[in-house]
């Protein structure tokens, strides 16, 4: 009779994705796509001030940086 092989442990660690960081990425990308000055979807349809457009763009970029900074965690 053949001997059964023992199961070996996976050498790669599992990677977990942080839900909050993924949410930051989604919200930041939405802010950039909607409110980007001259190119945003809402700026094309409605007249939105430059102050709102630029501040939403900066907030969106900050959220993207915060989200991508720690989205993956090793288990």
HTML snippet that shows the backbone in 3Dmol.js (N, CA, C, O; Angstrom):
<script src="https://3Dmol.org/build/3Dmol-min.js"></script>
<div id="view" style="width:600px;height:400px;position:relative"></div>
<script>
const pdb = `
ATOM      1  N   UNK A   1       0.816  -1.179   0.000  1.00  0.00           N
ATOM      2  CA  UNK A   1       0.000   0.000   0.000  1.00  0.00           C
ATOM      3  C   UNK A   1       0.864   1.248   0.000  1.00  0.00           C
ATOM      4  O   UNK A   1       1.908   1.306   0.649  1.00  0.00           O
ATOM      5  N   UNK A   2       0.402   2.246  -0.745  1.00  0.00           N
ATOM      6  CA  UNK A   2       1.143   3.502  -0.823  1.00  0.00           C
ATOM      7  C   UNK A   2       0.865   4.352   0.410  1.00  0.00           C
ATOM      8  O   UNK A   2      -0.245   4.371   0.942  1.00  0.00           O
ATOM      9  N   UNK A   3       1.878   5.033   0.834  1.00  0.00           N
ATOM     10  CA  UNK A   3       1.725   5.912   1.989  1.00  0.00           C
ATOM     11  C   UNK A   3       1.065   7.218   1.543  1.00  0.00           C
ATOM     12  O   UNK A   3       1.350   7.738   0.464  1.00  0.00           O
ATOM     13  N   UNK A   4       0.203   7.720   2.373  1.00  0.00           N
ATOM     14  CA  UNK A   4      -0.438   9.002   2.049  1.00  0.00           C
ATOM     15  C   UNK A   4       0.508  10.141   2.408  1.00  0.00           C
ATOM     16  O   UNK A   4       1.205  10.101   3.422  1.00  0.00           O
ATOM     17  N   UNK A   5       0.513  11.142   1.563  1.00  0.00           N
ATOM     18  CA  UNK A   5       1.386  12.280   1.794  1.00  0.00           C
ATOM     19  C   UNK A   5       0.739  13.216   2.802  1.00  0.00           C
ATOM     20  O   UNK A   5      -0.474  13.426   2.803  1.00  0.00           O
ATOM     21  N   UNK A   6       1.578  13.765   3.648  1.00  0.00           N
ATOM     22  CA  UNK A   6       1.085  14.731   4.617  1.00  0.00           C
ATOM     23  C   UNK A   6       0.847  16.066   3.912  1.00  0.00           C
ATOM     24  O   UNK A   6       1.589  16.457   3.011  1.00  0.00           O
ATOM     25  N   UNK A   7      -0.190  16.738   4.343  1.00  0.00           N
ATOM     26  CA  UNK A   7      -0.473  18.049   3.773  1.00  0.00           C
ATOM     27  C   UNK A   7       0.565  19.048   4.272  1.00  0.00           C
ATOM     28  O   UNK A   7       0.832  19.153   5.469  1.00  0.00           O
ATOM     29  N   UNK A   8       1.139  19.774   3.324  1.00  0.00           N
ATOM     30  CA  UNK A   8       2.114  20.785   3.679  1.00  0.00           C
ATOM     31  C   UNK A   8       1.421  22.128   3.845  1.00  0.00           C
ATOM     32  O   UNK A   8       0.434  22.430   3.175  1.00  0.00           O
ATOM     33  N   UNK A   9       1.959  22.913   4.746  1.00  0.00           N
ATOM     34  CA  UNK A   9       1.388  24.238   4.953  1.00  0.00           C
ATOM     35  C   UNK A   9       1.756  25.143   3.792  1.00  0.00           C
ATOM     36  O   UNK A   9       2.825  25.014   3.196  1.00  0.00           O
ATOM     37  N   UNK A  10       0.864  26.048   3.486  1.00  0.00           N
ATOM     38  CA  UNK A  10       1.109  27.011   2.424  1.00  0.00           C
ATOM     39  C   UNK A  10       2.207  27.963   2.883  1.00  0.00           C
ATOM     40  O   UNK A  10       2.131  28.518   3.979  1.00  0.00           O
ATOM     41  N   UNK A  11       3.218  28.151   2.055  1.00  0.00           N
ATOM     42  CA  UNK A  11       4.352  28.981   2.452  1.00  0.00           C
ATOM     43  C   UNK A  11       4.032  30.473   2.373  1.00  0.00           C
ATOM     44  O   UNK A  11       4.692  31.284   3.023  1.00  0.00           O
ATOM     45  N   UNK A  12       3.027  30.839   1.585  1.00  0.00           N
ATOM     46  CA  UNK A  12       2.669  32.248   1.474  1.00  0.00           C
ATOM     47  C   UNK A  12       1.690  32.636   2.577  1.00  0.00           C
ATOM     48  O   UNK A  12       0.722  31.920   2.832  1.00  0.00           O
ATOM     49  N   UNK A  13       1.941  33.766   3.227  1.00  0.00           N
ATOM     50  CA  UNK A  13       0.976  34.212   4.249  1.00  0.00           C
ATOM     51  C   UNK A  13      -0.297  34.729   3.592  1.00  0.00           C
ATOM     52  O   UNK A  13      -0.257  35.294   2.499  1.00  0.00           O
ATOM     53  N   UNK A  14      -1.414  34.533   4.259  1.00  0.00           N
ATOM     54  CA  UNK A  14      -2.684  35.042   3.739  1.00  0.00           C
ATOM     55  C   UNK A  14      -2.699  36.556   3.849  1.00  0.00           C
ATOM     56  O   UNK A  14      -2.135  37.136   4.777  1.00  0.00           O
ATOM     57  N   UNK A  15      -3.344  37.171   2.900  1.00  0.00           N
ATOM     58  CA  UNK A  15      -3.452  38.630   2.880  1.00  0.00           C
ATOM     59  C   UNK A  15      -4.902  39.001   3.136  1.00  0.00           C
ATOM     60  O   UNK A  15      -5.814  38.501   2.478  1.00  0.00           O
ATOM     61  N   UNK A  16      -5.099  39.883   4.100  1.00  0.00           N
ATOM     62  CA  UNK A  16      -6.440  40.379   4.403  1.00  0.00           C
ATOM     63  C   UNK A  16      -6.552  41.809   3.899  1.00  0.00           C
ATOM     64  O   UNK A  16      -5.581  42.565   3.910  1.00  0.00           O
ATOM     65  N   UNK A  17      -7.737  42.163   3.462  1.00  0.00           N
ATOM     66  CA  UNK A  17      -8.001  43.515   2.992  1.00  0.00           C
ATOM     67  C   UNK A  17      -8.832  44.232   4.048  1.00  0.00           C
ATOM     68  O   UNK A  17      -9.862  43.727   4.495  1.00  0.00           O
ATOM     69  N   UNK A  18      -8.377  45.389   4.431  1.00  0.00           N
ATOM     70  CA  UNK A  18      -9.086  46.189   5.423  1.00  0.00           C
ATOM     71  C   UNK A  18     -10.319  46.819   4.775  1.00  0.00           C
ATOM     72  O   UNK A  18     -10.206  47.492   3.750  1.00  0.00           O
ATOM     73  N   UNK A  19     -11.474  46.606   5.359  1.00  0.00           N
ATOM     74  CA  UNK A  19     -12.721  47.132   4.813  1.00  0.00           C
ATOM     75  C   UNK A  19     -12.738  48.657   4.850  1.00  0.00           C
ATOM     76  O   UNK A  19     -13.172  49.290   3.888  1.00  0.00           O
ATOM     77  N   UNK A  20     -12.277  49.246   5.933  1.00  0.00           N
ATOM     78  CA  UNK A  20     -12.293  50.706   6.066  1.00  0.00           C
ATOM     79  C   UNK A  20     -11.374  51.361   5.040  1.00  0.00           C
ATOM     80  O   UNK A  20     -11.724  52.386   4.457  1.00  0.00           O
ATOM     81  N   UNK A  21     -10.202  50.772   4.819  1.00  0.00           N
ATOM     82  CA  UNK A  21      -9.270  51.334   3.837  1.00  0.00           C
ATOM     83  C   UNK A  21      -9.819  51.196   2.418  1.00  0.00           C
ATOM     84  O   UNK A  21      -9.634  52.095   1.597  1.00  0.00           O
ATOM     85  N   UNK A  22     -10.490  50.086   2.119  1.00  0.00           N
ATOM     86  CA  UNK A  22     -11.108  49.920   0.805  1.00  0.00           C
ATOM     87  C   UNK A  22     -12.239  50.931   0.615  1.00  0.00           C
ATOM     88  O   UNK A  22     -12.446  51.431  -0.490  1.00  0.00           O
ATOM     89  N   UNK A  23     -12.959  51.229   1.675  1.00  0.00           N
ATOM     90  CA  UNK A  23     -14.013  52.241   1.618  1.00  0.00           C
ATOM     91  C   UNK A  23     -13.429  53.635   1.368  1.00  0.00           C
ATOM     92  O   UNK A  23     -14.005  54.427   0.622  1.00  0.00           O
ATOM     93  N   UNK A  24     -12.283  53.934   1.995  1.00  0.00           N
ATOM     94  CA  UNK A  24     -11.591  55.202   1.741  1.00  0.00           C
ATOM     95  C   UNK A  24     -11.218  55.326   0.265  1.00  0.00           C
ATOM     96  O   UNK A  24     -11.356  56.399  -0.322  1.00  0.00           O
ATOM     97  N   UNK A  25     -10.748  54.233  -0.334  1.00  0.00           N
ATOM     98  CA  UNK A  25     -10.357  54.254  -1.741  1.00  0.00           C
ATOM     99  C   UNK A  25     -11.568  54.533  -2.620  1.00  0.00           C
ATOM    100  O   UNK A  25     -11.490  55.340  -3.546  1.00  0.00           O
ATOM    101  N   UNK A  26     -12.675  53.877  -2.340  1.00  0.00           N
ATOM    102  CA  UNK A  26     -13.883  54.082  -3.145  1.00  0.00           C
ATOM    103  C   UNK A  26     -14.428  55.498  -3.019  1.00  0.00           C
ATOM    104  O   UNK A  26     -14.798  56.114  -4.018  1.00  0.00           O
ATOM    105  N   UNK A  27     -14.479  56.013  -1.807  1.00  0.00           N
ATOM    106  CA  UNK A  27     -15.002  57.361  -1.598  1.00  0.00           C
ATOM    107  C   UNK A  27     -14.081  58.396  -2.237  1.00  0.00           C
ATOM    108  O   UNK A  27     -14.557  59.347  -2.856  1.00  0.00           O
ATOM    109  N   UNK A  28     -12.770  58.219  -2.094  1.00  0.00           N
ATOM    110  CA  UNK A  28     -11.823  59.153  -2.701  1.00  0.00           C
ATOM    111  C   UNK A  28     -11.917  59.164  -4.216  1.00  0.00           C
ATOM    112  O   UNK A  28     -11.875  60.227  -4.836  1.00  0.00           O
ATOM    113  N   UNK A  29     -12.043  57.986  -4.817  1.00  0.00           N
ATOM    114  CA  UNK A  29     -12.158  57.914  -6.273  1.00  0.00           C
ATOM    115  C   UNK A  29     -13.467  58.546  -6.745  1.00  0.00           C
ATOM    116  O   UNK A  29     -13.492  59.217  -7.777  1.00  0.00           O
ATOM    117  N   UNK A  30     -14.541  58.340  -6.009  1.00  0.00           N
ATOM    118  CA  UNK A  30     -15.821  58.955  -6.374  1.00  0.00           C
ATOM    119  C   UNK A  30     -15.755  60.479  -6.288  1.00  0.00           C
ATOM    120  O   UNK A  30     -16.271  61.172  -7.166  1.00  0.00           O
ATOM    121  N   UNK A  31     -15.134  60.996  -5.252  1.00  0.00           N
ATOM    122  CA  UNK A  31     -15.005  62.453  -5.129  1.00  0.00           C
ATOM    123  C   UNK A  31     -14.216  63.031  -6.293  1.00  0.00           C
ATOM    124  O   UNK A  31     -14.580  64.074  -6.836  1.00  0.00           O
ATOM    125  N   UNK A  32     -13.141  62.359  -6.676  1.00  0.00           N
ATOM    126  CA  UNK A  32     -12.325  62.858  -7.785  1.00  0.00           C
ATOM    127  C   UNK A  32     -13.112  62.811  -9.093  1.00  0.00           C
ATOM    128  O   UNK A  32     -13.088  63.768  -9.866  1.00  0.00           O
ATOM    129  N   UNK A  33     -13.806  61.704  -9.341  1.00  0.00           N
ATOM    130  CA  UNK A  33     -14.549  61.578 -10.598  1.00  0.00           C
ATOM    131  C   UNK A  33     -15.724  62.546 -10.680  1.00  0.00           C
ATOM    132  O   UNK A  33     -16.048  63.032 -11.764  1.00  0.00           O
ATOM    133  N   UNK A  34     -16.352  62.826  -9.573  1.00  0.00           N
ATOM    134  CA  UNK A  34     -17.522  63.700  -9.602  1.00  0.00           C
ATOM    135  C   UNK A  34     -17.167  65.182  -9.615  1.00  0.00           C
ATOM    136  O   UNK A  34     -17.785  65.959 -10.343  1.00  0.00           O
ATOM    137  N   UNK A  35     -16.190  65.576  -8.828  1.00  0.00           N
ATOM    138  CA  UNK A  35     -15.955  67.001  -8.596  1.00  0.00           C
ATOM    139  C   UNK A  35     -14.685  67.560  -9.213  1.00  0.00           C
ATOM    140  O   UNK A  35     -14.364  68.718  -8.948  1.00  0.00           O
ATOM    141  N   UNK A  36     -13.948  66.819 -10.011  1.00  0.00           N
ATOM    142  CA  UNK A  36     -12.703  67.339 -10.586  1.00  0.00           C
ATOM    143  C   UNK A  36     -13.001  68.577 -11.439  1.00  0.00           C
ATOM    144  O   UNK A  36     -13.899  68.553 -12.282  1.00  0.00           O
ATOM    145  N   UNK A  37     -12.254  69.643 -11.220  1.00  0.00           N
ATOM    146  CA  UNK A  37     -12.510  70.874 -11.990  1.00  0.00           C
ATOM    147  C   UNK A  37     -12.324  70.652 -13.494  1.00  0.00           C
ATOM    148  O   UNK A  37     -11.325  70.074 -13.921  1.00  0.00           O
ATOM    149  N   UNK A  38     -13.281  71.111 -14.284  1.00  0.00           N
ATOM    150  CA  UNK A  38     -13.335  71.041 -15.744  1.00  0.00           C
ATOM    151  C   UNK A  38     -13.598  69.639 -16.292  1.00  0.00           C
ATOM    152  O   UNK A  38     -14.077  69.524 -17.420  1.00  0.00           O
ATOM    153  N   UNK A  39     -13.310  68.570 -15.552  1.00  0.00           N
ATOM    154  CA  UNK A  39     -13.452  67.221 -16.082  1.00  0.00           C
ATOM    155  C   UNK A  39     -14.432  66.359 -15.295  1.00  0.00           C
ATOM    156  O   UNK A  39     -14.819  65.293 -15.776  1.00  0.00           O
ATOM    157  N   UNK A  40     -14.837  66.771 -14.134  1.00  0.00           N
ATOM    158  CA  UNK A  40     -15.732  65.983 -13.307  1.00  0.00           C
ATOM    159  C   UNK A  40     -17.126  65.857 -13.902  1.00  0.00           C
ATOM    160  O   UNK A  40     -17.566  66.711 -14.672  1.00  0.00           O
ATOM    161  N   UNK A  41     -17.802  64.802 -13.542  1.00  0.00           N
ATOM    162  CA  UNK A  41     -19.142  64.555 -14.081  1.00  0.00           C
ATOM    163  C   UNK A  41     -20.151  65.601 -13.623  1.00  0.00           C
ATOM    164  O   UNK A  41     -20.987  66.041 -14.413  1.00  0.00           O
ATOM    165  N   UNK A  42     -20.084  65.998 -12.379  1.00  0.00           N
ATOM    166  CA  UNK A  42     -21.023  67.016 -11.887  1.00  0.00           C
ATOM    167  C   UNK A  42     -20.674  68.397 -12.418  1.00  0.00           C
ATOM    168  O   UNK A  42     -21.565  69.222 -12.620  1.00  0.00           O
ATOM    169  N   UNK A  43     -19.398  68.662 -12.645  1.00  0.00           N
ATOM    170  CA  UNK A  43     -19.012  69.960 -13.206  1.00  0.00           C
ATOM    171  C   UNK A  43     -19.440  70.089 -14.657  1.00  0.00           C
ATOM    172  O   UNK A  43     -19.640  71.202 -15.144  1.00  0.00           O
ATOM    173  N   UNK A  44     -19.584  68.973 -15.353  1.00  0.00           N
ATOM    174  CA  UNK A  44     -20.063  69.036 -16.724  1.00  0.00           C
ATOM    175  C   UNK A  44     -21.556  69.285 -16.800  1.00  0.00           C
ATOM    176  O   UNK A  44     -22.035  69.919 -17.741  1.00  0.00           O
ATOM    177  N   UNK A  45     -22.290  68.796 -15.823  1.00  0.00           N
ATOM    178  CA  UNK A  45     -23.748  68.927 -15.856  1.00  0.00           C
ATOM    179  C   UNK A  45     -24.249  70.181 -15.130  1.00  0.00           C
ATOM    180  O   UNK A  45     -25.224  70.796 -15.562  1.00  0.00           O
ATOM    181  N   UNK A  46     -23.603  70.553 -14.055  1.00  0.00           N
ATOM    182  CA  UNK A  46     -24.040  71.695 -13.247  1.00  0.00           C
ATOM    183  C   UNK A  46     -22.890  72.666 -13.087  1.00  0.00           C
ATOM    184  O   UNK A  46     -21.728  72.329 -13.314  1.00  0.00           O
ATOM    185  N   UNK A  47     -23.236  73.864 -12.697  1.00  0.00           N
ATOM    186  CA  UNK A  47     -22.202  74.852 -12.413  1.00  0.00           C
ATOM    187  C   UNK A  47     -21.838  74.736 -10.935  1.00  0.00           C
ATOM    188  O   UNK A  47     -22.612  75.105 -10.052  1.00  0.00           O
ATOM    189  N   UNK A  48     -20.660  74.222 -10.701  1.00  0.00           N
ATOM    190  CA  UNK A  48     -20.159  74.061  -9.334  1.00  0.00           C
ATOM    191  C   UNK A  48     -18.929  74.955  -9.208  1.00  0.00           C
ATOM    192  O   UNK A  48     -18.081  74.987 -10.100  1.00  0.00           O
ATOM    193  N   UNK A  49     -18.841  75.659  -8.124  1.00  0.00           N
ATOM    194  CA  UNK A  49     -17.732  76.591  -7.933  1.00  0.00           C
ATOM    195  C   UNK A  49     -16.376  75.898  -7.898  1.00  0.00           C
ATOM    196  O   UNK A  49     -16.262  74.711  -7.595  1.00  0.00           O
ATOM    197  N   UNK A  50     -15.356  76.684  -8.218  1.00  0.00           N
ATOM    198  CA  UNK A  50     -13.996  76.147  -8.205  1.00  0.00           C
ATOM    199  C   UNK A  50     -13.544  75.764  -6.800  1.00  0.00           C
ATOM    200  O   UNK A  50     -12.783  74.813  -6.625  1.00  0.00           O
ATOM    201  N   UNK A  51     -14.009  76.496  -5.812  1.00  0.00           N
ATOM    202  CA  UNK A  51     -13.608  76.189  -4.436  1.00  0.00           C
ATOM    203  C   UNK A  51     -14.106  74.797  -4.023  1.00  0.00           C
ATOM    204  O   UNK A  51     -13.373  74.040  -3.386  1.00  0.00           O
ATOM    205  N   UNK A  52     -15.318  74.470  -4.376  1.00  0.00           N
ATOM    206  CA  UNK A  52     -15.862  73.150  -4.049  1.00  0.00           C
ATOM    207  C   UNK A  52     -15.156  72.075  -4.857  1.00  0.00           C
ATOM    208  O   UNK A  52     -14.840  71.008  -4.331  1.00  0.00           O
ATOM    209  N   UNK A  53     -14.909  72.346  -6.125  1.00  0.00           N
ATOM    210  CA  UNK A  53     -14.243  71.369  -6.979  1.00  0.00           C
ATOM    211  C   UNK A  53     -12.834  71.051  -6.522  1.00  0.00           C
ATOM    212  O   UNK A  53     -12.462  69.882  -6.423  1.00  0.00           O
ATOM    213  N   UNK A  54     -12.040  72.089  -6.240  1.00  0.00           N
ATOM    214  CA  UNK A  54     -10.657  71.863  -5.814  1.00  0.00           C
ATOM    215  C   UNK A  54     -10.577  71.254  -4.419  1.00  0.00           C
ATOM    216  O   UNK A  54      -9.730  70.396  -4.171  1.00  0.00           O
ATOM    217  N   UNK A  55     -11.444  71.681  -3.509  1.00  0.00           N
ATOM    218  CA  UNK A  55     -11.402  71.099  -2.164  1.00  0.00           C
ATOM    219  C   UNK A  55     -11.828  69.631  -2.183  1.00  0.00           C
ATOM    220  O   UNK A  55     -11.258  68.815  -1.459  1.00  0.00           O
ATOM    221  N   UNK A  56     -12.823  69.287  -3.001  1.00  0.00           N
ATOM    222  CA  UNK A  56     -13.222  67.887  -3.117  1.00  0.00           C
ATOM    223  C   UNK A  56     -12.127  67.058  -3.777  1.00  0.00           C
ATOM    224  O   UNK A  56     -11.938  65.892  -3.431  1.00  0.00           O
ATOM    225  N   UNK A  57     -11.406  67.650  -4.723  1.00  0.00           N
ATOM    226  CA  UNK A  57     -10.298  66.947  -5.364  1.00  0.00           C
ATOM    227  C   UNK A  57      -9.179  66.658  -4.374  1.00  0.00           C
ATOM    228  O   UNK A  57      -8.625  65.559  -4.365  1.00  0.00           O
ATOM    229  N   UNK A  58      -8.848  67.629  -3.551  1.00  0.00           N
ATOM    230  CA  UNK A  58      -7.795  67.440  -2.548  1.00  0.00           C
ATOM    231  C   UNK A  58      -8.229  66.401  -1.506  1.00  0.00           C
ATOM    232  O   UNK A  58      -7.440  65.535  -1.129  1.00  0.00           O
ATOM    233  N   UNK A  59      -9.460  66.485  -1.050  1.00  0.00           N
ATOM    234  CA  UNK A  59      -9.964  65.503  -0.073  1.00  0.00           C
ATOM    235  C   UNK A  59      -9.971  64.114  -0.679  1.00  0.00           C
ATOM    236  O   UNK A  59      -9.615  63.146  -0.006  1.00  0.00           O
ATOM    237  N   UNK A  60     -10.370  63.996  -1.942  1.00  0.00           N
ATOM    238  CA  UNK A  60     -10.361  62.697  -2.621  1.00  0.00           C
ATOM    239  C   UNK A  60      -8.964  62.124  -2.733  1.00  0.00           C
ATOM    240  O   UNK A  60      -8.765  60.929  -2.516  1.00  0.00           O
ATOM    241  N   UNK A  61      -7.992  62.962  -3.071  1.00  0.00           N
ATOM    242  CA  UNK A  61      -6.605  62.490  -3.157  1.00  0.00           C
ATOM    243  C   UNK A  61      -6.068  62.046  -1.798  1.00  0.00           C
ATOM    244  O   UNK A  61      -5.359  61.044  -1.703  1.00  0.00           O
ATOM    245  N   UNK A  62      -6.406  62.789  -0.752  1.00  0.00           N
ATOM    246  CA  UNK A  62      -5.971  62.407   0.599  1.00  0.00           C
ATOM    247  C   UNK A  62      -6.588  61.066   0.998  1.00  0.00           C
ATOM    248  O   UNK A  62      -5.912  60.217   1.579  1.00  0.00           O
ATOM    249  N   UNK A  63      -7.868  60.878   0.688  1.00  0.00           N
ATOM    250  CA  UNK A  63      -8.510  59.603   1.009  1.00  0.00           C
ATOM    251  C   UNK A  63      -7.896  58.446   0.222  1.00  0.00           C
ATOM    252  O   UNK A  63      -7.750  57.344   0.753  1.00  0.00           O
ATOM    253  N   UNK A  64      -7.540  58.688  -1.024  1.00  0.00           N
ATOM    254  CA  UNK A  64      -6.875  57.652  -1.810  1.00  0.00           C
ATOM    255  C   UNK A  64      -5.523  57.271  -1.215  1.00  0.00           C
ATOM    256  O   UNK A  64      -5.190  56.090  -1.127  1.00  0.00           O
ATOM    257  N   UNK A  65      -4.756  58.261  -0.812  1.00  0.00           N
ATOM    258  CA  UNK A  65      -3.445  57.983  -0.217  1.00  0.00           C
ATOM    259  C   UNK A  65      -3.606  57.220   1.090  1.00  0.00           C
ATOM    260  O   UNK A  65      -2.883  56.254   1.334  1.00  0.00           O
ATOM    261  N   UNK A  66      -4.544  57.641   1.932  1.00  0.00           N
ATOM    262  CA  UNK A  66      -4.782  56.934   3.195  1.00  0.00           C
ATOM    263  C   UNK A  66      -5.278  55.509   2.961  1.00  0.00           C
ATOM    264  O   UNK A  66      -4.914  54.592   3.697  1.00  0.00           O
ATOM    265  N   UNK A  67      -6.099  55.329   1.950  1.00  0.00           N
ATOM    266  CA  UNK A  67      -6.630  54.003   1.667  1.00  0.00           C
ATOM    267  C   UNK A  67      -5.582  53.048   1.138  1.00  0.00           C
ATOM    268  O   UNK A  67      -5.495  51.906   1.587  1.00  0.00           O
ATOM    269  N   UNK A  68      -4.780  53.511   0.180  1.00  0.00           N
ATOM    270  CA  UNK A  68      -3.766  52.637  -0.403  1.00  0.00           C
ATOM    271  C   UNK A  68      -2.596  52.382   0.534  1.00  0.00           C
ATOM    272  O   UNK A  68      -1.845  51.424   0.353  1.00  0.00           O
ATOM    273  N   UNK A  69      -2.445  53.243   1.538  1.00  0.00           N
ATOM    274  CA  UNK A  69      -1.320  53.095   2.462  1.00  0.00           C
ATOM    275  C   UNK A  69      -1.404  51.808   3.279  1.00  0.00           C
ATOM    276  O   UNK A  69      -0.372  51.195   3.551  1.00  0.00           O
ATOM    277  N   UNK A  70      -2.587  51.388   3.673  1.00  0.00           N
ATOM    278  CA  UNK A  70      -2.679  50.209   4.531  1.00  0.00           C
ATOM    279  C   UNK A  70      -3.810  49.281   4.163  1.00  0.00           C
ATOM    280  O   UNK A  70      -4.425  48.685   5.047  1.00  0.00           O
ATOM    281  N   UNK A  71      -4.106  49.138   2.877  1.00  0.00           N
ATOM    282  CA  UNK A  71      -5.250  48.326   2.476  1.00  0.00           C
ATOM    283  C   UNK A  71      -4.985  46.836   2.673  1.00  0.00           C
ATOM    284  O   UNK A  71      -5.903  46.079   2.992  1.00  0.00           O
ATOM    285  N   UNK A  72      -3.731  46.408   2.485  1.00  0.00           N
ATOM    286  CA  UNK A  72      -3.412  44.982   2.619  1.00  0.00           C
ATOM    287  C   UNK A  72      -2.705  44.730   3.942  1.00  0.00           C
ATOM    288  O   UNK A  72      -1.776  45.442   4.320  1.00  0.00           O
ATOM    289  N   UNK A  73      -3.179  43.682   4.642  1.00  0.00           N
ATOM    290  CA  UNK A  73      -2.548  43.288   5.894  1.00  0.00           C
ATOM    291  C   UNK A  73      -2.165  41.820   5.800  1.00  0.00           C
ATOM    292  O   UNK A  73      -2.933  41.006   5.288  1.00  0.00           O
ATOM    293  N   UNK A  74      -0.996  41.485   6.283  1.00  0.00           N
ATOM    294  CA  UNK A  74      -0.585  40.071   6.303  1.00  0.00           C
ATOM    295  C   UNK A  74      -1.146  39.426   7.555  1.00  0.00           C
ATOM    296  O   UNK A  74      -1.201  40.039   8.621  1.00  0.00           O
ATOM    297  N   UNK A  75      -1.551  38.205   7.409  1.00  0.00           N
ATOM    298  CA  UNK A  75      -2.138  37.482   8.549  1.00  0.00           C
ATOM    299  C   UNK A  75      -1.092  36.661   9.239  1.00  0.00           C
ATOM    300  O   UNK A  75      -1.389  35.981  10.221  1.00  0.00           O
TER     301      UNK A  75
END
`;
const viewer = $3Dmol.createViewer("view");
viewer.addModel(pdb, "pdb");
viewer.setStyle({}, {cartoon: {color: "spectrum"}});
viewer.zoomTo();
viewer.render();
</script>
